[in-house]
Amino acid sequence: MSRLMEFPKQKTLRLITWLALPFTVGFFLYFPFHDQPLQPYNIVCFELAWTPARAGQMLSAWGEPVQRVVRESLFIDFGFMPAYALFFSGLTLIFARATRGR
């Protein structure tokens, strides 16, 4: 943990965190519109289906045309994961540094 108190430099940490913010917010706002055809399920339900039978049930309910949306959503999620990870880890580190010694 002591290394994280100095690396990355505060200026770099803030830059990374603030650059990740619009991407994180953008993905949060984009997913509900993009994933509307997936109702009554959503992409998180599919990602956490836990069993092939449950995933198959969802894919059957969606049908072939909507499965394209599922593939797109999973692909877009590869951008979302690093964006929110960088944003929230950056915020955590900024606040941890601010409370040093307390």
Secondary structure, DSSP 8 states (H G I E B T S, - for coil): -TGGGTSS-HHHHHHHHHHHHHHHHHHHHHHHHHTGGGTTS-HHHHHT--SHHHHHHHHHHHHHHHHHHHHHHHHHHHHHHHHHHHHHHHHHHHHHHHTTT-
